[in-house]
Amino acid sequence: MVDCFANVYNVEKPAVTGYENVGRIGELLWALSKSRQVLTDRQDEKYLSIIEKRYKDEILKLLRDIRSKIEDEYFSEISNICKSVFEGREFLDVKLNAFYNNLISLCLN
């Protein structure tokens, strides 16, 4: 893509850490929580049920993908967060930001 420019650009590939899909898990947990917060009318029940299943299925798939790529301690922590959100605990902006800050600190170490 950068070949079309007159200057020569070196594009560095991001380092592979094993934590690449963890951020996506955080996004999905937030979306699940937000959907529960917003879709509260009786007429929304069926739609909420459908998207809850989609979010949970994608989260579980990502958990399986990252299980062997990250430290057991952090995987356990993420799994516990997922379990609590699946059981109804909220995971909105403040918790998502803390989740990302924790992820960033892990990747920088």
N, C-alpha and C positions, 0 to 999 in steps of 0.2 A: 504494500500500500504506500509506503514512503518513497518508493522508487520514482514516483512522478514529480517529486520536489527536486529543485536544483541543488540544494545542499544535501550532504550525506548525513543520514541519521542512523544511529545505532539504537535499536530498540532492544532493551533487555527483557528477557523472559522472566516472569515472576518466579520466585523460588517455590518449590513444591514443599509444603510443610505437613501435609496430611489433614490440615484443618480447613481445607478449601470449602467444603460443603457445610461446615458448622454454621457459618453466617446465614446460609439458606434456611437451616433449621430454625434459627432465631426469627427470621422473617415469617416463616410459616406459623410458628407459635404465636407471634404477634397477630397475624391475620386471623388465626383461629379465635383468639381472645377478642379481637375487635369485632369479628362477625357475631360472636355471642352477645357482645355488648349492644350492637346495633340492631340485630335481627331478633327482636323481642315480641313482636306481634304474633298472634296465633296463626295468621296467614303465612308467616315466615318459617314455621316449624319444619315443613318438608324440605324447603330450600336449605335451611340451616343444617339439617341432618345430612343432606347430600354433600354440602361443602365441608362439613366436619369430617366426614369419612374420607374425602379427597385429601384434606390437609393431613389427617392422621396417617393415611396410607403413604403419602409422600415423605412425611417425617420418619416413619418407620423404615422406609427404604433407605433414606439417607443415613439413618443410624446404623443399619446393616453395612452400608458402604464404608463408613468411617471407623467402625469398631476396631479393626486391626491397624488403623493408620494413626491413631492418637493414643496418648497415655491412658491407661486404665482408670486412673483417678479422675481425669477430666471427662472421659466417656461416661463414667458412673454419674458424675455431677450433671452432665447434659441429659442423660437418661432419666434421672430423678426430676429434673425440671420438666421434661416432656410428660412424664407420668402425672405430675401434679397439674399441669395444664390440661391434660386429657381428662382428669378428674374434676375439672371446673375452676381451678385457680386461674386468676387473671395474669396475663403476661403482656402488659401494655408498654407504653413509651419508656418509663423509668427503668423497668426491668430489662427491656430490650437494650437500652443504652448501657446498662451495667453488664449485660451479656456480651455486647460488642467490645466494651472496654477490657473485659477479662480475656476475650479472644485475642484482641490486639496485643495485650501484654504477653500472652503465651507465645504468639507468633514472633514477637521481637526478641524473646529470650533464646 
